[in-house]
Amino acid sequence: MAEPTITDNTAEHRYEAHLDGELAGYLVYEQDGEVVDLPHTKVFSQYEGKGVAGALVRHGLDDIRARGGLTVTPTCPYVEKWIQRHPDYADLVHQA
């Protein structure tokens, strides 16, 4: 299976992953000032196990990093575990 195409749906406040033109999943974000909360990752059942969630999180964090000056609060358990497995993204985590 191909890599998902990921876009930022700013109207819905979420990154969306598409496979073969179909919505495969999304990562919700909520920005408050310079802190971006990542509360929920959803992958539809027919796309589970295909790397969609990891691709969403990586893309989202890369996009947030590229915008500069932002940190994240990984309230979604998947995002929190993903960052723990990829410590090169730990610098993005908001320190209260």
N, CA, C and O atoms as CSV, one atom per row, in Angstrom:
chain,resi,resn,atom,element,x,y,z
A,1,MET,N,N,0.842,-1.183,0.000
A,1,MET,CA,C,0.000,0.000,0.000
A,1,MET,C,C,0.881,1.237,0.000
A,1,MET,O,O,1.958,1.254,0.596
A,2,ALA,N,N,0.410,2.259,-0.670
A,2,ALA,CA,C,1.148,3.508,-0.788
A,2,ALA,C,C,1.157,4.272,0.533
A,2,ALA,O,O,0.359,4.012,1.433
A,3,GLU,N,N,2.080,5.214,0.618
A,3,GLU,CA,C,2.120,6.113,1.774
A,3,GLU,C,C,0.880,7.004,1.724
A,3,GLU,O,O,0.424,7.375,0.643
A,4,PRO,N,N,0.339,7.345,2.885
A,4,PRO,CA,C,-0.815,8.239,2.872
A,4,PRO,C,C,-0.421,9.660,2.459
A,4,PRO,O,O,0.690,10.119,2.726
A,5,THR,N,N,-1.343,10.327,1.815
A,5,THR,CA,C,-1.202,11.745,1.509
A,5,THR,C,C,-1.820,12.494,2.679
A,5,THR,O,O,-2.969,12.244,3.042
A,6,ILE,N,N,-1.065,13.409,3.268
A,6,ILE,CA,C,-1.544,14.106,4.465
A,6,ILE,C,C,-1.678,15.594,4.170
A,6,ILE,O,O,-0.769,16.225,3.630
A,7,THR,N,N,-2.828,16.133,4.537
A,7,THR,CA,C,-3.106,17.547,4.341
A,7,THR,C,C,-3.601,18.145,5.652
A,7,THR,O,O,-4.059,17.432,6.545
A,8,ASP,N,N,-3.500,19.460,5.749
A,8,ASP,CA,C,-3.980,20.184,6.919
A,8,ASP,C,C,-5.350,20.760,6.587
A,8,ASP,O,O,-5.454,21.690,5.787
A,9,ASN,N,N,-6.390,20.220,7.188
A,9,ASN,CA,C,-7.748,20.727,7.003
A,9,ASN,C,C,-7.964,21.770,8.101
A,9,ASN,O,O,-8.440,21.448,9.189
A,10,THR,N,N,-7.613,23.010,7.805
A,10,THR,CA,C,-7.659,24.065,8.816
A,10,THR,C,C,-9.086,24.361,9.277
A,10,THR,O,O,-9.290,24.759,10.424
A,11,ALA,N,N,-10.064,24.175,8.411
A,11,ALA,CA,C,-11.459,24.428,8.792
A,11,ALA,C,C,-11.921,23.464,9.880
A,11,ALA,O,O,-12.724,23.830,10.739
A,12,GLU,N,N,-11.410,22.225,9.844
A,12,GLU,CA,C,-11.783,21.196,10.821
A,12,GLU,C,C,-10.760,21.064,11.944
A,12,GLU,O,O,-10.963,20.291,12.880
A,13,HIS,N,N,-9.658,21.817,11.857
A,13,HIS,CA,C,-8.574,21.756,12.845
A,13,HIS,C,C,-8.035,20.326,12.968
A,13,HIS,O,O,-7.959,19.761,14.059
A,14,ARG,N,N,-7.668,19.766,11.818
A,14,ARG,CA,C,-7.115,18.422,11.847
A,14,ARG,C,C,-6.264,18.152,10.603
A,14,ARG,O,O,-6.504,18.678,9.516
A,15,TYR,N,N,-5.260,17.305,10.824
A,15,TYR,CA,C,-4.478,16.772,9.712
A,15,TYR,C,C,-5.219,15.531,9.231
A,15,TYR,O,O,-5.660,14.711,10.037
A,16,GLU,N,N,-5.353,15.396,7.919
A,16,GLU,CA,C,-6.089,14.266,7.363
A,16,GLU,C,C,-5.181,13.421,6.490
A,16,GLU,O,O,-4.392,13.938,5.699
A,17,ALA,N,N,-5.310,12.099,6.650
A,17,ALA,CA,C,-4.557,11.151,5.832
A,17,ALA,C,C,-5.506,10.510,4.834
A,17,ALA,O,O,-6.588,10.045,5.192
A,18,HIS,N,N,-5.083,10.492,3.579
A,18,HIS,CA,C,-5.870,9.865,2.525
A,18,HIS,C,C,-5.048,8.751,1.873
A,18,HIS,O,O,-3.854,8.908,1.616
A,19,LEU,N,N,-5.700,7.650,1.618
A,19,LEU,CA,C,-5.113,6.544,0.871
A,19,LEU,C,C,-6.028,6.257,-0.313
A,19,LEU,O,O,-7.228,6.034,-0.151
A,20,ASP,N,N,-5.441,6.268,-1.498
A,20,ASP,CA,C,-6.213,6.027,-2.722
A,20,ASP,C,C,-7.448,6.923,-2.799
A,20,ASP,O,O,-8.517,6.487,-3.225
A,21,GLY,N,N,-7.289,8.184,-2.380
A,21,GLY,CA,C,-8.365,9.146,-2.472
A,21,GLY,C,C,-9.416,9.070,-1.374
A,21,GLY,O,O,-10.355,9.866,-1.363
A,22,GLU,N,N,-9.273,8.131,-0.456
A,22,GLU,CA,C,-10.239,7.949,0.627
A,22,GLU,C,C,-9.649,8.449,1.946
A,22,GLU,O,O,-8.461,8.271,2.214
A,23,LEU,N,N,-10.498,9.076,2.766
A,23,LEU,CA,C,-10.060,9.506,4.085
A,23,LEU,C,C,-9.775,8.267,4.931
A,23,LEU,O,O,-10.659,7.443,5.166
A,24,ALA,N,N,-8.526,8.151,5.382
A,24,ALA,CA,C,-8.108,6.982,6.155
A,24,ALA,C,C,-8.036,7.285,7.649
A,24,ALA,O,O,-8.152,6.375,8.469
A,25,GLY,N,N,-7.847,8.551,8.009
A,25,GLY,CA,C,-7.752,8.919,9.411
A,25,GLY,C,C,-7.416,10.379,9.555
A,25,GLY,O,O,-7.213,11.088,8.569
A,26,TYR,N,N,-7.359,10.829,10.812
A,26,TYR,CA,C,-7.050,12.225,11.070
A,26,TYR,C,C,-6.456,12.403,12.459
A,26,TYR,O,O,-6.615,11.561,13.343
A,27,LEU,N,N,-5.761,13.536,12.623
A,27,LEU,CA,C,-5.165,13.953,13.887
A,27,LEU,C,C,-5.715,15.338,14.205
A,27,LEU,O,O,-5.456,16.298,13.481
A,28,VAL,N,N,-6.473,15.434,15.288
A,28,VAL,CA,C,-7.101,16.700,15.689
A,28,VAL,C,C,-6.080,17.566,16.423
A,28,VAL,O,O,-5.272,17.066,17.205
A,29,TYR,N,N,-6.129,18.878,16.156
A,29,TYR,CA,C,-5.292,19.816,16.902
A,29,TYR,C,C,-6.124,21.014,17.353
A,29,TYR,O,O,-7.089,21.415,16.703
A,30,GLU,N,N,-5.714,21.563,18.484
A,30,GLU,CA,C,-6.354,22.757,19.047
A,30,GLU,C,C,-5.244,23.688,19.507
A,30,GLU,O,O,-4.508,23.375,20.443
A,31,GLN,N,N,-5.128,24.828,18.848
A,31,GLN,CA,C,-4.051,25.758,19.190
A,31,GLN,C,C,-4.561,26.846,20.122
A,31,GLN,O,O,-5.611,27.446,19.891
A,32,ASP,N,N,-3.793,27.086,21.182
A,32,ASP,CA,C,-4.069,28.156,22.130
A,32,ASP,C,C,-2.763,28.920,22.312
A,32,ASP,O,O,-1.884,28.493,23.061
A,33,GLY,N,N,-2.642,30.037,21.632
A,33,GLY,CA,C,-1.396,30.792,21.672
A,33,GLY,C,C,-0.286,30.010,20.998
A,33,GLY,O,O,-0.381,29.650,19.825
A,34,GLU,N,N,0.768,29.755,21.755
A,34,GLU,CA,C,1.925,29.040,21.204
A,34,GLU,C,C,1.933,27.561,21.563
A,34,GLU,O,O,2.930,26.873,21.340
A,35,VAL,N,N,0.820,27.062,22.123
A,35,VAL,CA,C,0.725,25.650,22.506
A,35,VAL,C,C,-0.347,24.978,21.656
A,35,VAL,O,O,-1.471,25.468,21.550
A,36,VAL,N,N,0.017,23.853,21.054
A,36,VAL,CA,C,-0.904,23.086,20.227
A,36,VAL,C,C,-1.227,21.777,20.946
A,36,VAL,O,O,-0.354,20.938,21.168
A,37,ASP,N,N,-2.488,21.626,21.300
A,37,ASP,CA,C,-2.934,20.380,21.931
A,37,ASP,C,C,-3.267,19.382,20.824
A,37,ASP,O,O,-3.904,19.731,19.830
A,38,LEU,N,N,-2.831,18.149,21.009
A,38,LEU,CA,C,-3.142,17.061,20.078
A,38,LEU,C,C,-3.993,16.045,20.846
A,38,LEU,O,O,-3.455,15.097,21.418
A,39,PRO,N,N,-5.331,16.240,20.862
A,39,PRO,CA,C,-6.190,15.441,21.730
A,39,PRO,C,C,-6.668,14.114,21.170
A,39,PRO,O,O,-7.101,13.247,21.930
A,40,HIS,N,N,-6.599,13.931,19.837
A,40,HIS,CA,C,-7.234,12.725,19.307
A,40,HIS,C,C,-6.652,12.330,17.954
A,40,HIS,O,O,-6.493,13.158,17.058
A,41,THR,N,N,-6.340,11.046,17.833
A,41,THR,CA,C,-5.942,10.460,16.564
A,41,THR,C,C,-6.964,9.383,16.222
A,41,THR,O,O,-7.283,8.535,17.056
A,42,LYS,N,N,-7.469,9.418,15.008
A,42,LYS,CA,C,-8.465,8.439,14.567
A,42,LYS,C,C,-8.022,7.834,13.251
A,42,LYS,O,O,-7.723,8.551,12.296
A,43,VAL,N,N,-7.980,6.496,13.204
A,43,VAL,CA,C,-7.742,5.770,11.962
A,43,VAL,C,C,-8.929,4.842,11.761
A,43,VAL,O,O,-9.280,4.069,12.652
A,44,PHE,N,N,-9.536,4.921,10.602
A,44,PHE,CA,C,-10.692,4.074,10.318
A,44,PHE,C,C,-10.261,2.614,10.211
A,44,PHE,O,O,-9.175,2.309,9.717
A,45,SER,N,N,-11.123,1.721,10.678
A,45,SER,CA,C,-10.772,0.308,10.875
A,45,SER,C,C,-10.154,-0.348,9.642
A,45,SER,O,O,-9.228,-1.148,9.784
A,46,GLN,N,N,-10.626,-0.043,8.463
A,46,GLN,CA,C,-10.089,-0.693,7.265
A,46,GLN,C,C,-8.660,-0.263,6.948
A,46,GLN,O,O,-8.006,-0.871,6.100
A,47,TYR,N,N,-8.164,0.792,7.630
A,47,TYR,CA,C,-6.807,1.277,7.394
A,47,TYR,C,C,-5.875,1.041,8.586
A,47,TYR,O,O,-4.713,1.444,8.551
A,48,GLU,N,N,-6.373,0.398,9.627
A,48,GLU,CA,C,-5.531,0.126,10.791
A,48,GLU,C,C,-4.386,-0.803,10.411
A,48,GLU,O,O,-4.532,-1.675,9.555
A,49,GLY,N,N,-3.257,-0.602,11.058
A,49,GLY,CA,C,-2.094,-1.449,10.816
A,49,GLY,C,C,-1.335,-1.118,9.552
A,49,GLY,O,O,-0.471,-1.889,9.138
A,50,LYS,N,N,-1.633,0.005,8.929
A,50,LYS,CA,C,-0.984,0.392,7.676
A,50,LYS,C,C,-0.087,1.616,7.840
A,50,LYS,O,O,0.344,2.205,6.848
A,51,GLY,N,N,0.196,2.002,9.085
A,51,GLY,CA,C,1.100,3.114,9.339
A,51,GLY,C,C,0.470,4.492,9.232
A,51,GLY,O,O,1.176,5.499,9.209
A,52,VAL,N,N,-0.853,4.543,9.167
A,52,VAL,CA,C,-1.540,5.824,8.995
A,52,VAL,C,C,-1.358,6.713,10.223
A,52,VAL,O,O,-1.015,7.886,10.079
A,53,ALA,N,N,-1.578,6.189,11.415
A,53,ALA,CA,C,-1.475,6.996,12.638
A,53,ALA,C,C,-0.071,7.561,12.810
A,53,ALA,O,O,0.090,8.740,13.124
A,54,GLY,N,N,0.934,6.737,12.611
A,54,GLY,CA,C,2.313,7.212,12.737
A,54,GLY,C,C,2.645,8.286,11.721
A,54,GLY,O,O,3.330,9.258,12.040
A,55,ALA,N,N,2.163,8.116,10.495
A,55,ALA,CA,C,2.399,9.125,9.458
A,55,ALA,C,C,1.711,10.441,9.813
A,55,ALA,O,O,2.266,11.516,9.587
A,56,LEU,N,N,0.500,10.356,10.370
A,56,LEU,CA,C,-0.213,11.557,10.791
A,56,LEU,C,C,0.549,12.305,11.882
A,56,LEU,O,O,0.729,13.521,11.802
A,57,VAL,N,N,0.988,11.579,12.888
A,57,VAL,CA,C,1.687,12.211,14.003
A,57,VAL,C,C,3.003,12.827,13.530
A,57,VAL,O,O,3.314,13.966,13.880
A,58,ARG,N,N,3.765,12.094,12.749
A,58,ARG,CA,C,5.044,12.628,12.248
A,58,ARG,C,C,4.800,13.900,11.422
A,58,ARG,O,O,5.479,14.909,11.611
A,59,HIS,N,N,3.838,13.841,10.519
A,59,HIS,CA,C,3.550,15.009,9.680
A,59,HIS,C,C,3.106,16.192,10.536
A,59,HIS,O,O,3.584,17.311,10.352
A,60,GLY,N,N,2.193,15.942,11.470
A,60,GLY,CA,C,1.706,17.015,12.334
A,60,GLY,C,C,2.819,17.659,13.129
A,60,GLY,O,O,2.923,18.884,13.184
A,61,LEU,N,N,3.652,16.838,13.745
A,61,LEU,CA,C,4.758,17.376,14.544
A,61,LEU,C,C,5.772,18.109,13.673
A,61,LEU,O,O,6.299,19.147,14.073
A,62,ASP,N,N,6.049,17.574,12.482
A,62,ASP,CA,C,6.970,18.259,11.565
A,62,ASP,C,C,6.399,19.615,11.150
A,62,ASP,O,O,7.134,20.599,11.066
A,63,ASP,N,N,5.097,19.668,10.892
A,63,ASP,CA,C,4.458,20.919,10.500
A,63,ASP,C,C,4.493,21.925,11.646
A,63,ASP,O,O,4.793,23.100,11.432
A,64,ILE,N,N,4.192,21.475,12.847
A,64,ILE,CA,C,4.218,22.350,14.018
A,64,ILE,C,C,5.635,22.879,14.246
A,64,ILE,O,O,5.817,24.059,14.543
A,65,ARG,N,N,6.622,22.018,14.108
A,65,ARG,CA,C,8.020,22.437,14.275
A,65,ARG,C,C,8.390,23.474,13.209
A,65,ARG,O,O,9.054,24.467,13.508
A,66,ALA,N,N,7.962,23.243,11.983
A,66,ALA,CA,C,8.319,24.144,10.881
A,66,ALA,C,C,7.719,25.538,11.055
A,66,ALA,O,O,8.278,26.515,10.557
A,67,ARG,N,N,6.607,25.640,11.743
A,67,ARG,CA,C,5.983,26.947,11.972
A,67,ARG,C,C,6.768,27.763,12.998
A,67,ARG,O,O,6.621,28.984,13.054
A,68,GLY,N,N,7.590,27.114,13.800
A,68,GLY,CA,C,8.481,27.795,14.733
A,68,GLY,C,C,7.783,28.386,15.944
A,68,GLY,O,O,6.686,28.935,15.842
A,69,GLY,N,N,8.437,28.265,17.093
A,69,GLY,CA,C,7.958,28.873,18.317
A,69,GLY,C,C,6.771,28.194,18.979
A,69,GLY,O,O,6.229,28.717,19.953
A,70,LEU,N,N,6.359,27.044,18.475
A,70,LEU,CA,C,5.214,26.335,19.034
A,70,LEU,C,C,5.666,25.098,19.805
A,70,LEU,O,O,6.699,24.499,19.502
A,71,THR,N,N,4.875,24.733,20.801
A,71,THR,CA,C,5.082,23.472,21.509
A,71,THR,C,C,3.775,22.695,21.457
A,71,THR,O,O,2.737,23.237,21.077
A,72,VAL,N,N,3.828,21.421,21.842
A,72,VAL,CA,C,2.636,20.579,21.794
A,72,VAL,C,C,2.332,19.988,23.166
A,72,VAL,O,O,3.223,19.763,23.986
A,73,THR,N,N,1.048,19.746,23.383
A,73,THR,CA,C,0.583,18.985,24.531
A,73,THR,C,C,-0.028,17.712,23.967
A,73,THR,O,O,-1.107,17.758,23.376
A,74,PRO,N,N,0.642,16.574,24.137
A,74,PRO,CA,C,0.146,15.326,23.555
A,74,PRO,C,C,-0.897,14.650,24.453
A,74,PRO,O,O,-0.591,13.657,25.114
A,75,THR,N,N,-2.124,15.180,24.482
A,75,THR,CA,C,-3.150,14.577,25.332
A,75,THR,C,C,-3.682,13.269,24.753
A,75,THR,O,O,-4.247,12.459,25.488
A,76,CYS,N,N,-3.513,13.051,23.463
A,76,CYS,CA,C,-3.872,11.764,22.867
A,76,CYS,C,C,-2.828,10.733,23.300
A,76,CYS,O,O,-1.632,10.950,23.105
A,77,PRO,N,N,-3.266,9.614,23.886
A,77,PRO,CA,C,-2.304,8.601,24.334
A,77,PRO,C,C,-1.406,8.081,23.209
A,77,PRO,O,O,-0.232,7.794,23.441
A,78,TYR,N,N,-1.945,7.958,21.999
A,78,TYR,CA,C,-1.119,7.476,20.885
A,78,TYR,C,C,0.003,8.469,20.593
A,78,TYR,O,O,1.151,8.069,20.403
A,79,VAL,N,N,-0.323,9.754,20.558
A,79,VAL,CA,C,0.694,10.775,20.284
A,79,VAL,C,C,1.757,10.765,21.379
A,79,VAL,O,O,2.950,10.847,21.087
A,80,GLU,N,N,1.333,10.666,22.625
A,80,GLU,CA,C,2.278,10.633,23.738
A,80,GLU,C,C,3.248,9.449,23.602
A,80,GLU,O,O,4.456,9.615,23.769
A,81,LYS,N,N,2.724,8.269,23.303
A,81,LYS,CA,C,3.579,7.082,23.142
A,81,LYS,C,C,4.472,7.208,21.916
A,81,LYS,O,O,5.624,6.774,21.940
A,82,TRP,N,N,3.949,7.802,20.842
A,82,TRP,CA,C,4.739,7.965,19.625
A,82,TRP,C,C,5.946,8.847,19.917
A,82,TRP,O,O,7.060,8.538,19.494
A,83,ILE,N,N,5.726,9.946,20.642
A,83,ILE,CA,C,6.842,10.832,20.984
A,83,ILE,C,C,7.855,10.120,21.878
A,83,ILE,O,O,9.059,10.327,21.727
A,84,GLN,N,N,7.390,9.291,22.802
A,84,GLN,CA,C,8.303,8.527,23.654
A,84,GLN,C,C,9.171,7.593,22.810
A,84,GLN,O,O,10.344,7.389,23.126
A,85,ARG,N,N,8.614,7.028,21.750
A,85,ARG,CA,C,9.364,6.126,20.864
A,85,ARG,C,C,10.266,6.885,19.877
A,85,ARG,O,O,11.153,6.296,19.260
A,86,HIS,N,N,10.030,8.193,19.735
A,86,HIS,CA,C,10.804,9.025,18.821
A,86,HIS,C,C,11.307,10.251,19.593
A,86,HIS,O,O,10.783,11.352,19.426
A,87,PRO,N,N,12.317,10.054,20.429
A,87,PRO,CA,C,12.761,11.124,21.332
A,87,PRO,C,C,13.266,12.376,20.623
A,87,PRO,O,O,13.410,13.417,21.264
A,88,ASP,N,N,13.539,12.306,19.321
A,88,ASP,CA,C,13.965,13.505,18.609
A,88,ASP,C,C,12.832,14.527,18.474
A,88,ASP,O,O,13.052,15.641,17.998
A,89,TYR,N,N,11.624,14.148,18.892
A,89,TYR,CA,C,10.487,15.070,18.908
A,89,TYR,C,C,10.161,15.550,20.328
A,89,TYR,O,O,9.261,16.372,20.504
A,90,ALA,N,N,10.862,15.062,21.321
A,90,ALA,CA,C,10.575,15.408,22.727
A,90,ALA,C,C,10.738,16.899,22.997
A,90,ALA,O,O,10.085,17.436,23.892
A,91,ASP,N,N,11.591,17.570,22.246
A,91,ASP,CA,C,11.796,19.004,22.455
A,91,ASP,C,C,10.555,19.830,22.134
A,91,ASP,O,O,10.465,20.991,22.534
A,92,LEU,N,N,9.603,19.247,21.421
A,92,LEU,CA,C,8.367,19.963,21.080
A,92,LEU,C,C,7.342,19.928,22.203
A,92,LEU,O,O,6.398,20.718,22.194
A,93,VAL,N,N,7.505,19.033,23.165
A,93,VAL,CA,C,6.505,18.863,24.218
A,93,VAL,C,C,6.527,20.061,25.152
A,93,VAL,O,O,7.578,20.455,25.657
A,94,HIS,N,N,5.354,20.633,25.372
A,94,HIS,CA,C,5.191,21.802,26.244
A,94,HIS,C,C,5.550,21.449,27.684
A,94,HIS,O,O,5.097,20.437,28.220
A,95,GLN,N,N,6.351,22.275,28.287
A,95,GLN,CA,C,6.726,22.099,29.689
A,95,GLN,C,C,5.975,23.139,30.509
A,95,GLN,O,O,6.242,24.336,30.405
A,96,ALA,N,N,5.035,22.674,31.323
A,96,ALA,CA,C,4.205,23.609,32.110
A,96,ALA,C,C,4.972,24.184,33.282
A,96,ALA,O,O,4.428,24.984,34.043
